Amino acid sequence: MRDVEDLLGRLRRYPDVEAANLYAVDAADRLILDVAADTLTTTEPGKVVVIGDNYGALTLGAAATHDLHRIRVHQDLLTGELALATNARALGLGDRYTAHSLDENLLRDATVVLLRLPRVLAGLAEIADAIARYAHPQVQVFAGGRDKYLTKAMNDVLAESFTEVRASRGRQKSRTLLVRGPKPVGEPRFPLREHIGEFGIDVVAHGAAFSGPRLDIGTRFLLEHLRAMKPDARDAIDLGCGTGILAVALARSRPGIAVVGTDQSAAAVASATATAAANAVAGQVTVVRDDAMSAAADNSADLVVCNPPFHVGAAVHTGSAIKMFARTGKVLRPGGELWTVYNNHLNHRTVVERMVGRTEVVGRNRKFTVTRSVRGLHGFDGAVPV
């Protein structure tokens, strides 16, 4: 048995954004491990599942403390998946777990599930349904998070799939929910489907996908400028594509264009792939799971469209958006355009002008700004500030 605090203290967030106010492990991770400890001690090999592990604290903490093998893990975000792999190698624990999609292979006959509660209720509902559908009837779920992000609605969502949901005592502004008794399941509720009449787009959305099947107001504002986006573009990228609405709109408006939708969320990639198929543009739209276009070649796109995040996990931090802009400065061909929408209070125009090229404001309403940036001859070739 290894000292769990020493192990947790060695975890890193890399390749996700790293900064002084961003952490690879928190009090909720520690509480989940402590509350589940007695149960994990007696659990058979291959029966433990971890869902939503941010950077490996739950997986590696459980593996090292209880000498567990064959842990099955699902992480929606690619950065979390890569961070877990990096941390596992560094700690000599790379053979203790396997990565899975949110499906039967992840949960078949599982008796213990360690879960970081997602902030999106639809994401929690899809996870709860999957556990009730595929795990062992005696499964015990230890679900936890920070108090400021926990709501009574989470209990209600879990109660739709389980007979018993009770809260543990809190510690260090964190709490766990102990969940048991899977209810009988009917037809799967996810993915959700919705038709956006004003744009004629059918949207397909898994639970964890940003904004679900709806059209978020930032993307709606960006769509108003669709016709002005580099009319001669042959290759476009929808960066952080979510459910794929921008990618589909581009493909439908320009029959000759090839669009790549890229997102680090597994739920988003599955959603965007399904949305492209539902709108009969799967031949034009390719969707890949990637972190900030890391797999895209330099000088390979004429147009990038982006509705960037301004959160990194739970923290308000622009590091993810800056990472996106820096990579865009390399992926665009000279003369290529980046169109982005962001909240008015953010100073993205100055940043994107430095990293991509000449930038102008082409639209502004009470909440959002839309900018058009044109890549110069050299693009961005510097360090990414955080």
N, C-alpha and C positions, 0 to 999 in steps of 0.2 A: 504494500500500500504506500502510495506517495503522498507527500504533504500537499493537500489541495490548495492551500493559500500560496505556496511557492509556485505551484503550477499555474494558477490563475494569474498571478502577478507577472508571468512571463508571456502572456498572450498579447498579440498585436492585432490591429485592425487591418493591416496591409493585405491586399492592395486598395482597400477603401481609404477614404480621406483620413489622415491622421493629424491631430492638433491637440493642444494642451487641454482643451475642454471636451474632448471626445475620448471615450473609453471603450476598451474591448470587453470589459466585464463590469457588472454592477451588482448592487445589493439584491436585486430580484433573482439573478442567476444563483447567487449564494443561497438565498432562501429556498428556492426550488430544490436545489441539491440537498439541503439540510432536511427539509420536510419529507423528501422521498427516500432518505438514506436507509431507513429500516427496511422498507419494501425492496429497494435495490439490492440489499445484502442477500436476500433470499430468492431473487428472480433468476430463472433459468437462462442460460446463454441463448442469445438470438431472440429474446422476447421483449427487448427494450427498444423503444422508438423515441427519437428526439425530433421535434418540429419547431421551426422558427429560431433555432440557435443563432444568435447574432454573429459571433466570431469563434465559436467553439467551446465556450465555457461549460455548457451543459454536457456536451458529448465527451469532451476530454476530461472534465471533472468527474463524471460518472465512471468513465473507463478506468481512470487511474485510481480513484478511491476504492472502487469495488471490484477491480480486476475484471471488468466486463469486456467481452468480445462480441463481434457480430451485431453491433448497434446499428440500427437503420436510421438514417437521417434525411429529413427534407428541409431545405432552406429555399425560400422563394427568391432571394436576391443572390445574384452570382458573386458579388463581392464577399458576402458571408460564406458562401461555399468555398471560394478560393482562400479566404482567410483561415477557415477551419483546416483546409488541406495544408496550408503553409505552417500553421501552428502545430498540427499533428506531426508533420515531418520533423519539425524542430524539437519536439518532445519525445520522439521515438514511438509515437502512438498511431502512425499512419495505417496500421493493419487492424485497428480496432473497430472500424465503422465502414459502412458503404452508403453512398448517396443515392437517393431515389426521388422519383416524382411523387406527387400527392395522389397515390393510387393503392390498389390492393397489394401490390408487391411491397410497398412500404409498411403496411399495417396488418397483413395477414397473421392471425393468431397472436398478436402482440398483447402482453399482459400489463405493461407499464408504458405510459406515454409522458414524457417531459415536454411541456409546451410553454414557449414564450407567447403570451397573449398578443395577437396582432391588434393594432388600433382600429383597423377597418372591420366593422361588425360582419359584413358579408364574407370577408376572408375567414373570420372565426366560424361562421355558420358552415362554410364549405369544409373546413377542417373537422368540425364536430360531426358533420354528416359522414365524412369518410371514416372517422374512428368508429362511430356506431355501426357503420355498414360492414367494415372489414376486420376490426380487431376482435380479440377473444371476448366472449360474453362477460368474463370477470375482469375486464381491463380496468385499470385505475389510471386516471389522468391527473397529473400534478401541473396545473396551469398557473403561471405567475406573471407579474409585471409590477411596474412602479405605480404607487397609489394615484398619482396625478393623471394617469392614463386609464385607470380602471373605472368602469361605470356599471351601474346596476343592469344596464342593458346586456352586458356580457353574460351575467348570470342567466338572464332570460333566454339569450341565444343558446347557451349550453343546455338549458332545461328543455329546449325543443328536441334535443337528441338523447338526453340522459335523464334518469329518474332522480338522481341525487347530485346536487351541486351545493357545496358548503364552503364558506370562507375560513381560512386559517387565521390565526392571530398575526397581526402585522409586525413588521420589523424593519427599521431603517427606511421608512416610507415605502415599503414594498409589501405585497401580500400574495398569497396563493389561493387558488380555488381547487378543492378536491372534488373530483368528478367521477361518478360511477353509474353503472346500470344502463347500458345502451338500450334505447327504445327500438322497437321494430321500425324498419325503414321502408319507404315506398320508392317511387321513381326519384332519381337524383334531381335536386333543385338547380344544380349548376351544370353548365354555364347559363347565365341569364341572357335574354335576347330582348332588344328594343329597336323600334324603327324611328329614326330621326327624320320626320317628315319634311322639314324645310330644306334639308340637304339630300333627301332620298337615300339615306344610308342605313343599312341594317347593322346593328352593333351586337357583337357577341362578347360576353364578359364573364370571366371566372371571378371568384369572390375577392381575391387580393388585388385585382387590377384597379389602377387609379381611376376614380370617378365611376366605376362600375359601367353599366350599359348607357349611362347618360353622357351628354356632351357638356364638358366643363366650360365655364364661361371664358377662360383664357383661350382655349382652343377655338371656341366659337369666334372670338374676336380675330384670331389669326386667320381663320378660314375666310373672313371678309376680304382678305387681301390675296386670295389664291390666284386670281388671274394676273396679278402684277409680278408674281414670283418668276424670275428668270424664264421668259417664254421659250427660249431655245434649249432649255436643259434636257439632256438625254438621260442622265443618271442622278437620282435624288435619294436622299437619306432622311427618313423620319427618325430623328434622334430622341430616344426616350418615347417610343411610339405608343405606349399604353395599349389601348384596345385597337389601335390602327386606324383611327378615323382620318387623320391627316394623310396617311399613306394611301388609303382608299380614295380619298377626295382627289389627290394628285393624279393617281392612276386613271380615274374615271374622266378627269377633265382633259387628259393628254394621252391619247391611245398609244403614242410612240415612246413614252417614258418608261424607264425601269426604276422601280422604287425598292429600296431596302428599308424595312422597319427594324429598328434595333432597340432592345431594352434589356436591362439586367434582371428583370422580374420574370420568373418562369410563368406566372399567371398571365402577365401581359403578353408574352410571346405566344402562349396558347390562344389567348383571346384574339390577338391581332391576326394570327394565322386563320382562325375561324371566321373573323370579320372579313378578311380578304376573300375567302371562299364564298361567304354568304352574299357578297356583292359582285361575284363573277369576275374578279380581277386577280385571282391567284396566279395567273400566268405572268402578270406584271409585278406583283408584290412578293418579295421574299422577306421572311421574318427570321431574325437571328437573335440569340441570347448573347449579349456582349456588354462589356462595361465601357461606356463612353467611346464607342467605335474603335476599340483597341485592335480589332481584327481587320479593320478597313485599311486598304492601301493608301499611302500618301498620293495626293493629286488624282483621286479616283472619282470625285463627285462634282457635278455642276451646281447642285443645290442641296442645302441642308435646312430642314425646318425643325424647330425645337420649342417646346414649352417646358423649360427646365425647372427642376425642383429648387426650393430654397430651404429645405430641411435636409439634414444628414441624420437619418434615424429620427430620434426624438428632439435633437438639438436644432435650433435655428442657425443655419450655417450655410454659406454660399459655396463651400468647397466643391460640391458635386457639379454645380453649374460652371464654375471656373474650369474644372477638369474637362467638361464638355466643350467649352469654348476653345480651350487650348488645343484639343485634338482636332476640332473643326478647322482651325487655322492651317493644319497640315493635310487634312483629307480633301479639302476643297481644291479644285484646280485654280490657277490664276484666273481672276475674273469671275470665279464662282461666287455664289451668294449664300449667306446665312440669313434666314428670316426667323426671328425669335420673338416671343411674347413673355412679358414678365411684369410683376407687380411694380407699380409706380415708385414705391419707396426704395427699390433696389437700384444700385448704381451700376447696372450691367453695361450701360452704353460705353462708359469709359473703359471697362475691362475688355469688352468684345472688340472695341476699336483697336486696342493694343494687341490683341491676340489674333484677330482675323484681318481687319483692314478698315477702310473708310466706312463709317457707320452713320446712318441717318434715321431719324424718327419718322415713320410713315403713318403712324396712327396712335392716338392716345384717347382713352376715355377716363371715367372717374377712378378706375381701379388698375387698368393695364396699359402698358406701352408696347407697341410693336416696332421693331427696328429691322432695317435691311443693312447688312454688312457685305462689302465686296472684298474678296481676298486680293491682296496685292501680289507682287511678283514672288515674294519670299515666304509669306505666311508667318506663323508663329514658330519660334525656335528658342524658347527660353524655359526657365523653371516655372512651375505652377505655384503661385502663392496660395497659402491657406490661412 
